[in-house]
Amino acid sequence: MTFPVTSAATAQNPFDDELVDPLTDRSLPAQDYDGEQLELAERQALRRVAGLSTELQDVTEVEYRSLRLERVVLIGVWTTGSLTDAENSLFELKALAETAGSEVLDGLIQRRPKPDPATYVGSGKAAELGEIVAASGADTVICDGELTPGQLRQLEEIVKVKVVDRTALILDIFAQHARSREGRAQVELAQLNYLVPRLRGWGDAMSRQAGGRAGGVGGGVGTRGPGETKLETDRRRIRTRIAKLRRQLAGMKNTREANRYRRRSRQVPSVVIAGYTNAGKSSLLNRLTGAGVLVEDALFATLDPTVRRARTPDGRVYTLSDTVGFVRHLPHQLVEAFRSTLEEVSDADLVLHVVDGSHPDPESQLSAVREVLGDIDAGDVAEIVVVNKTDQADPLTLERLRRREPGLIEVSARTGAGMDVLARAVAGALPVLDEEVCVLVPYSRGDLVSRAHEQGRVLSTEHTGDGTRLTARVPGSLARELERSAVG
């Protein structure tokens, strides 16, 4: 189902110097026109975004979707940038909603200088939104932004259905996809931090308070007690749970730091794959290491970090880590909750910044990821920009990226194109942590020869009567051990 783009916009007549309203054919005074921005009528109009309806692929899906999936209408406020930027943002919200398991019925945007502080889209347009919701049979409205508790409550009262903002939607997706114990704890912590300021009651259920003097005025049965409202009780329980989760995550962080220290002590370089969600990071990890991690055409399919060992074409060993994908306006609750996981990026020697070449606006993905990298103090880590999905990319988009990012590498994790070029680029960008040694290792220290094969690059070996003559490039610590154990 395709929805035409409609707008109650005013425009300038190209054959006349005066401004006219196409709806009324009346002239507009000059002060109503605000230069290159849209006029007041257009800023306040809801604009339907074409192509946002989820199409049913098979008639047999109708019964399943009506039973299992929520039916949603998307709404966004366009404050800056072009119409294309606003529509791309709403299409991304559509992908998020479908990843969460919803059926998208309609999508609308309103042009405003800033979201309405009371109802997000303005009271009049909120009433129109309510009519659209009722006509389409939707049961949920999803807003392309983070709503304040007041906006959430007042918009629900007008549209008469559940209202969810972008942050809650992303948190819901994370909750569905987290698999490890640490991942689930991080998501729960983010959800609770989001929930605390938004606890609210309907009627008197959350505001009824116990307490007072026995037998005093205003007292009576059922009014004496700890003097705590239901709202306060829920907040106290949530804060207790938050404290427990933070203690658990602190313990998990210590374990990760110990593993990281062990890798550092062996002087194994670390490479991290970072990038926008659904850019193909896990596919790239599988191509480079054969890791066999989950690959799915869905947003946030990977939440639990994966670390695998890989080798450069010249034999050097390094670790390759897959990380959670980023997204525009990533909720700060998630950045804080996943900070311990994202520290893998800030401690890395090299970041492979993966970009989806088939996306209509990959430049915005680059900017969004770099913004998050700056938030976690990883902005100074060496970076290689890897444009993935080049087999599906528009040549004009690739040309734009080449001009913006000199030295980028174009690959297709699906077909394997460009992977050899990427492997050589990684080898050239890794820090030089090894030294060349030529030693005679006694046969009793075969473990050192094995470590040289595992941790370094063996150039030659020769078996003699006294031991193994080894020429290799190895980490500095192993070089010292080889020299101490050498014969003669």
C-alpha positions as CSV (number, residue, x, y, z in Angstrom):
1,M,0.0,0.0,0.0
2,T,1.5,3.4,-1.0
3,F,0.5,6.7,0.5
4,P,0.9,9.9,-1.5
5,V,2.8,12.7,0.0
6,T,0.3,15.4,1.0
7,S,0.8,18.8,2.6
8,A,-1.1,21.9,3.4
9,A,1.9,24.0,2.3
10,T,1.9,27.5,0.9
11,A,4.2,28.3,-2.0
12,Q,5.5,31.2,-4.0
13,N,4.0,31.8,-7.5
14,P,6.8,31.6,-10.0
15,F,5.1,34.1,-12.3
16,D,4.5,36.8,-9.7
17,D,6.5,38.5,-7.1
18,E,3.9,38.2,-4.4
19,L,3.3,35.1,-2.2
20,V,0.1,33.2,-2.6
21,D,-1.6,30.4,-0.6
22,P,-2.5,27.6,-3.1
23,L,-5.4,26.5,-0.8
24,T,-7.1,29.9,-0.8
25,D,-5.5,31.8,-3.7
26,R,-5.1,34.8,-1.4
27,S,-1.9,36.8,-1.2
28,L,0.3,36.5,1.8
29,P,2.0,39.4,3.5
30,A,5.7,39.4,3.2
31,Q,6.3,38.9,6.9
32,D,4.7,35.5,6.7
33,Y,7.5,34.2,4.5
34,D,10.6,33.1,6.4
35,G,13.2,33.0,3.6
36,E,14.6,29.6,2.7
37,Q,12.6,27.8,5.3
38,L,9.0,26.6,4.8
39,E,6.2,29.0,5.6
40,L,4.2,28.8,8.8
41,A,1.4,26.8,7.3
42,E,3.8,24.1,6.0
43,R,5.6,23.9,9.3
44,Q,2.4,23.1,11.1
45,A,1.1,20.6,8.5
46,L,1.3,16.9,8.8
47,R,3.0,15.4,5.7
48,R,2.3,11.8,4.9
49,V,5.5,9.8,3.9
50,A,5.0,7.5,1.0
51,G,6.0,3.8,1.1
52,L,5.9,3.3,4.9
53,S,3.1,0.7,5.0
54,T,4.3,-2.9,5.7
55,E,3.1,-5.0,2.8
56,L,1.8,-8.5,3.5
57,Q,3.7,-11.0,1.3
58,D,1.1,-13.7,1.6
59,V,-2.6,-13.7,2.4
60,T,-2.0,-16.4,5.0
61,E,-0.1,-13.8,7.0
62,V,-3.2,-11.8,7.7
63,E,-4.5,-13.9,10.5
64,Y,-1.1,-14.3,12.1
65,R,-0.3,-10.6,12.1
66,S,-3.7,-9.6,13.5
67,L,-3.1,-12.0,16.4
68,R,0.6,-11.4,17.1
69,L,1.7,-8.1,15.8
70,E,1.0,-4.5,16.9
71,R,-0.5,-2.2,14.3
72,V,1.3,1.1,14.5
73,V,1.3,4.6,13.0
74,L,4.6,6.5,12.9
75,I,4.9,10.2,13.6
76,G,8.0,12.5,13.3
77,V,8.8,16.2,13.7
78,W,11.0,17.7,11.0
79,T,13.0,20.5,12.6
80,T,16.2,20.7,10.5
81,G,17.6,19.4,7.3
82,S,15.9,18.6,4.0
83,L,12.6,16.6,3.5
84,T,14.7,13.7,2.3
85,D,16.6,13.6,5.6
86,A,13.2,13.7,7.5
87,E,11.8,10.9,5.4
88,N,15.0,8.8,5.7
89,S,14.7,9.1,9.5
90,L,11.1,7.9,9.4
91,F,12.0,5.0,7.1
92,E,14.6,4.0,9.7
93,L,11.9,4.2,12.3
94,K,9.8,1.9,10.2
95,A,12.7,-0.6,10.0
96,L,13.0,-0.5,13.8
97,A,9.3,-1.0,14.3
98,E,9.3,-4.0,12.0
99,T,12.3,-5.5,13.7
100,A,10.3,-5.2,17.0
101,G,7.5,-7.2,15.3
102,S,5.0,-4.4,14.4
103,E,2.9,-3.8,11.3
104,V,3.3,-0.3,10.1
105,L,0.1,1.2,8.8
106,D,1.0,4.8,8.1
107,G,3.7,7.4,8.6
108,L,3.5,11.2,8.9
109,I,5.8,14.0,9.6
110,Q,5.2,17.6,10.7
111,R,7.4,20.6,9.9
112,R,8.0,22.6,13.1
113,P,10.9,24.7,14.4
114,K,11.0,22.4,17.4
115,P,8.7,19.7,19.0
116,D,5.7,21.0,20.9
117,P,6.6,20.9,24.6
118,A,3.2,19.6,25.6
119,T,2.1,17.1,22.9
120,Y,5.2,16.7,20.6
121,V,3.3,17.6,17.4
122,G,1.0,20.4,18.6
123,S,-2.5,19.9,20.1
124,G,-4.4,20.5,16.8
125,K,-2.2,18.1,14.8
126,A,-2.3,15.6,17.7
127,A,-6.1,15.6,17.3
128,E,-5.7,14.9,13.6
129,L,-3.3,12.1,14.4
130,G,-6.0,10.6,16.7
131,E,-8.4,10.6,13.8
132,I,-5.9,8.9,11.6
133,V,-5.2,6.3,14.3
134,A,-8.9,5.6,14.7
135,A,-9.5,5.3,10.9
136,S,-6.6,3.0,10.4
137,G,-7.4,0.7,13.4
138,A,-3.9,1.2,14.9
139,D,-3.3,0.4,18.5
140,T,0.1,2.1,18.9
141,V,1.7,5.4,17.9
142,I,5.5,5.5,17.6
143,C,7.2,8.9,17.8
144,D,10.6,9.5,16.0
145,G,12.2,11.1,19.1
146,E,12.5,10.8,22.8
147,L,9.4,12.1,24.6
148,T,9.2,13.6,28.0
149,P,6.9,12.0,30.6
150,G,4.5,14.9,30.1
151,Q,4.4,14.6,26.3
152,L,3.9,10.9,26.6
153,R,1.0,11.2,28.9
154,Q,-0.8,14.1,27.1
155,L,-0.4,12.5,23.6
156,E,-1.8,9.3,24.9
157,E,-4.8,11.1,26.3
158,I,-5.5,12.7,22.9
159,V,-4.9,9.7,20.5
160,K,-6.5,7.2,22.9
161,V,-3.9,4.5,22.2
162,K,-0.5,3.5,23.5
163,V,2.3,5.9,22.6
164,V,5.9,4.7,22.4
165,D,9.0,6.9,21.6
166,R,12.1,5.9,19.6
167,T,14.1,5.2,22.8
168,A,11.5,2.7,24.2
169,L,11.4,1.0,20.8
170,I,15.1,0.5,20.6
171,L,15.2,-0.8,24.2
172,D,12.5,-3.3,23.3
173,I,14.5,-4.5,20.3
174,F,17.6,-4.9,22.5
175,A,15.5,-6.8,25.1
176,Q,14.4,-9.3,22.3
177,H,17.9,-9.8,20.9
178,A,20.1,-10.0,24.0
179,R,21.3,-13.5,24.7
180,S,24.2,-13.5,27.1
181,R,23.8,-12.9,30.8
182,E,25.8,-9.7,30.5
183,G,23.7,-8.5,27.5
184,R,20.5,-9.1,29.3
185,A,21.7,-7.3,32.4
186,Q,22.8,-4.3,30.4
187,V,19.5,-4.0,28.6
188,E,17.5,-4.4,31.8
189,L,19.6,-1.6,33.4
190,A,18.9,0.7,30.4
191,Q,15.2,-0.1,30.5
192,L,14.9,0.7,34.2
193,N,16.9,3.9,33.9
194,Y,14.4,4.9,31.2
195,L,11.4,3.9,33.2
196,V,12.1,5.6,36.5
197,P,11.2,9.2,35.4
198,R,8.2,7.9,33.4
199,L,6.3,6.1,36.1
200,R,2.9,7.4,36.2
201,G,-0.5,6.3,37.4
202,W,-4.0,6.3,36.0
203,G,-6.7,7.6,38.4
204,D,-5.7,7.2,42.0
205,A,-4.0,3.9,41.7
206,M,-0.4,5.3,41.9
207,S,-1.2,8.3,44.1
208,R,-3.0,6.6,47.0
209,Q,-0.9,7.2,50.2
210,A,-1.0,5.3,53.5
211,G,-0.1,6.9,56.8
212,G,-1.5,9.3,59.3
213,R,-2.5,9.3,63.0
214,A,-4.6,6.4,64.2
215,G,-8.1,7.7,64.9
216,G,-7.2,11.2,63.7
217,V,-9.1,13.3,61.3
218,G,-8.7,12.0,57.8
219,G,-7.5,8.7,59.0
220,G,-9.3,5.4,59.2
221,V,-9.0,1.8,58.1
222,G,-6.7,1.4,55.2
223,T,-5.0,4.8,55.6
224,R,-2.5,4.0,58.3
225,G,0.9,2.6,57.2
226,P,4.4,3.5,56.1
227,G,3.3,6.7,54.4
228,E,4.5,5.7,51.0
229,T,2.6,6.0,47.7
230,K,2.4,3.2,45.2
231,L,4.5,5.3,42.9
232,E,7.2,5.8,45.5
233,T,7.2,2.0,46.3
234,D,7.7,1.2,42.6
235,R,10.5,3.7,42.3
236,R,12.3,2.3,45.4
237,R,12.1,-1.2,44.0
238,I,13.4,-0.1,40.6
239,R,16.3,1.7,42.2
240,T,17.2,-1.3,44.3
241,R,17.2,-3.5,41.2
242,I,19.3,-0.9,39.4
243,A,21.9,-1.0,42.2
244,K,22.0,-4.8,42.0
245,L,22.5,-4.8,38.2
246,R,25.3,-2.3,38.4
247,R,27.1,-4.5,40.9
248,Q,26.7,-7.5,38.6
249,L,28.0,-5.6,35.6
250,A,30.9,-4.3,37.6
251,G,31.9,-8.0,38.3
252,M,31.6,-8.9,34.6
253,K,33.6,-5.9,33.7
254,N,36.5,-7.1,35.9
255,T,36.5,-10.4,34.0
256,R,36.6,-8.7,30.6
257,E,39.4,-6.5,31.8
258,A,41.4,-9.5,33.0
259,N,41.0,-11.2,29.5
260,R,42.0,-7.9,27.8
261,Y,45.1,-7.6,30.1
262,R,46.0,-11.2,29.2
263,R,45.9,-10.5,25.5
264,R,47.9,-7.3,26.0
265,S,50.5,-9.1,28.0
266,R,51.0,-11.5,25.0
267,Q,51.2,-8.4,22.8
268,V,48.4,-9.5,20.4
269,P,47.0,-6.5,18.4
270,S,43.3,-5.9,18.7
271,V,41.0,-4.9,15.8
272,V,37.4,-4.0,16.4
273,I,34.6,-3.9,13.9
274,A,32.3,-1.0,14.5
275,G,29.6,0.7,12.5
276,Y,25.9,1.4,12.0
277,T,23.4,-1.3,12.7
278,N,22.7,-3.7,9.9
279,A,25.8,-2.5,8.0
280,G,27.1,-6.1,7.7
281,K,29.6,-6.2,10.6
282,S,28.9,-9.8,11.5
283,S,29.1,-10.9,7.9
284,L,32.5,-9.2,7.7
285,L,33.7,-11.0,10.9
286,N,32.6,-14.4,9.4
287,R,34.4,-13.7,6.2
288,L,37.6,-12.7,7.9
289,T,37.6,-15.4,10.6
290,G,35.0,-18.0,9.8
291,A,33.4,-17.2,13.2
292,G,29.9,-18.4,12.2
293,V,28.1,-15.7,14.3
294,L,24.5,-14.9,13.6
295,V,23.9,-12.9,10.4
296,E,20.4,-11.5,9.9
297,D,18.9,-8.7,7.8
298,A,17.5,-6.9,10.9
299,L,18.5,-4.0,13.0
300,F,20.5,-4.9,16.2
301,A,20.8,-8.6,15.3
302,T,24.1,-8.6,17.2
303,L,24.2,-7.3,20.8
304,D,26.7,-9.7,22.5
305,P,30.3,-9.0,21.5
306,T,32.2,-11.7,19.8
307,V,36.0,-12.0,19.8
308,R,37.9,-14.3,17.4
309,R,41.5,-14.8,16.4
310,A,42.6,-14.0,12.9
311,R,45.8,-13.8,10.9
312,T,47.1,-11.3,8.5
313,P,48.3,-12.5,5.0
314,D,51.9,-12.4,6.3
315,G,51.0,-14.6,9.3
316,R,50.6,-12.1,12.2
317,V,48.0,-13.0,14.8
318,Y,45.4,-10.4,16.0
319,T,42.1,-10.5,17.7
320,L,38.9,-9.3,15.8
321,S,35.9,-8.2,17.8
322,D,32.3,-7.6,16.6
323,T,30.4,-5.0,18.5
324,V,26.8,-3.8,18.9
325,G,25.7,-1.6,16.1
326,F,25.1,2.1,16.4
327,V,22.1,4.2,15.3
328,R,21.2,7.9,15.0
329,H,20.1,9.3,18.3
330,L,21.3,6.2,20.2
331,P,19.6,6.4,23.6
332,H,22.0,7.7,26.3
333,Q,20.7,5.0,28.6
334,L,22.1,2.4,26.1
335,V,25.5,4.1,25.7
336,E,25.8,4.1,29.5
337,A,24.7,0.6,30.0
338,F,26.9,-0.8,27.2
339,R,29.9,1.3,28.1
340,S,31.8,-1.7,29.5
341,T,31.2,-3.6,26.2
342,L,32.1,-0.5,24.1
343,E,35.4,-0.1,25.9
344,E,36.6,-2.8,23.6
345,V,36.6,-0.1,20.9
346,S,38.5,2.5,22.9
347,D,41.2,0.0,23.8
348,A,41.6,-1.4,20.3
349,D,44.6,-0.8,18.1
350,L,42.5,-0.4,14.9
351,V,38.8,0.2,14.2
352,L,37.2,-1.2,11.0
353,H,34.4,1.3,10.5
354,V,31.8,-0.5,8.4
355,V,29.4,1.5,6.3
356,D,26.4,0.2,4.4
357,G,27.1,1.3,0.8
358,S,23.5,0.4,-0.3
359,H,21.9,2.9,2.2
360,P,20.6,6.1,0.6
361,D,22.4,8.3,3.1
362,P,25.6,6.6,4.3
363,E,27.2,9.9,5.2
364,S,24.8,10.3,8.1
365,Q,25.7,6.8,9.3
366,L,29.4,7.8,9.3
367,S,28.6,10.9,11.4
368,A,26.3,9.0,13.8
369,V,28.9,6.3,14.5
370,R,31.8,8.8,15.0
371,E,29.6,10.8,17.4
372,V,29.2,7.7,19.6
373,L,32.9,6.8,19.3
374,G,33.7,10.2,20.6
375,D,31.4,9.7,23.5
376,I,33.3,6.6,24.6
377,D,36.7,8.2,24.1
378,A,37.5,6.1,21.0
379,G,37.7,9.0,18.5
380,D,41.5,8.9,18.3
381,V,41.8,5.1,17.6
382,A,43.3,4.4,14.1
383,E,40.4,3.8,11.6
384,I,39.8,2.1,8.3
385,V,36.5,3.0,6.6
386,V,35.1,-0.2,5.0
387,V,32.2,0.3,2.6
388,N,30.2,-3.0,2.6
389,K,27.4,-4.2,0.3
390,T,29.1,-2.7,-2.8
391,D,27.3,-5.3,-5.0
392,Q,24.0,-3.5,-4.1
393,A,25.3,0.1,-3.9
394,D,24.5,3.0,-6.2
395,P,27.7,4.0,-8.2
396,L,26.9,7.7,-7.5
397,T,26.7,6.9,-3.7
398,L,30.1,5.2,-3.9
399,E,31.6,8.1,-5.7
400,R,30.4,10.5,-3.0
401,L,31.9,8.3,-0.3
402,R,35.3,8.1,-2.2
403,R,35.5,11.9,-2.3
404,R,34.5,12.2,1.4
405,E,36.7,9.3,2.7
406,P,40.0,9.0,0.8
407,G,41.5,5.6,1.4
408,L,38.3,3.8,2.0
409,I,38.1,0.1,1.1
410,E,35.1,-1.3,-0.9
411,V,34.0,-4.8,-0.1
412,S,31.1,-7.2,-0.3
413,A,30.9,-9.6,2.6
414,R,28.2,-11.5,0.7
415,T,30.3,-12.2,-2.4
416,G,33.8,-11.9,-1.0
417,A,34.8,-9.0,-3.3
418,G,37.6,-6.8,-1.9
419,M,38.3,-9.0,1.1
420,D,41.9,-9.6,0.0
421,V,42.4,-5.8,-0.2
422,L,40.9,-5.4,3.3
423,A,43.2,-8.1,4.7
424,R,46.3,-6.4,3.4
425,A,45.1,-3.0,4.7
426,V,44.6,-4.5,8.2
427,A,48.1,-6.0,8.1
428,G,49.6,-2.6,7.1
429,A,47.7,-0.7,9.8
430,L,48.4,-2.9,12.8
431,P,51.1,-1.6,15.1
432,V,54.5,-3.2,15.0
433,L,54.8,-5.0,18.2
434,D,57.3,-7.7,17.3
435,E,61.0,-8.2,16.9
436,E,63.1,-10.4,14.6
437,V,65.1,-13.1,16.4
438,C,67.4,-15.8,15.1
439,V,68.1,-18.3,17.9
440,L,68.9,-22.0,18.5
441,V,66.1,-23.3,20.7
442,P,66.7,-26.6,22.6
443,Y,64.3,-29.4,21.9
444,S,63.3,-29.4,25.6
445,R,61.7,-25.9,24.9
446,G,59.4,-26.9,22.1
447,D,56.7,-24.8,23.8
448,L,58.6,-21.7,22.8
449,V,58.7,-22.8,19.2
450,S,55.0,-23.5,19.3
451,R,54.3,-20.0,20.8
452,A,56.4,-18.4,18.0
453,H,54.1,-20.1,15.4
454,E,51.0,-19.0,17.4
455,Q,51.9,-15.4,18.3
456,G,54.4,-14.4,15.6
457,R,55.5,-15.0,12.1
458,V,58.0,-17.8,11.6
459,L,60.4,-17.0,8.8
460,S,62.4,-20.2,8.8
461,T,63.2,-23.3,10.9
462,E,66.1,-25.7,10.8
463,H,66.4,-28.9,12.9
464,T,70.0,-29.5,14.1
465,G,71.6,-31.9,16.5
466,D,71.4,-29.3,19.4
467,G,67.9,-28.0,18.8
468,T,65.7,-26.0,16.4
469,R,67.3,-23.0,14.7
470,L,64.4,-20.5,14.5
471,T,64.2,-17.2,12.6
472,A,61.0,-15.4,13.4
473,R,59.3,-12.1,14.1
474,V,57.7,-12.4,17.6
475,P,56.3,-10.1,20.3
476,G,59.0,-8.5,22.5
477,S,58.2,-10.5,25.6
478,L,58.5,-13.8,23.7
479,A,61.8,-12.6,22.0
480,R,63.3,-12.2,25.5
481,E,62.3,-15.7,26.5
482,L,63.7,-17.2,23.3
483,E,67.0,-15.4,23.9
484,R,67.2,-16.5,27.5
485,S,66.5,-20.2,26.5
486,A,68.8,-20.2,23.4
487,V,71.7,-22.7,23.2
488,G,75.2,-21.2,23.3
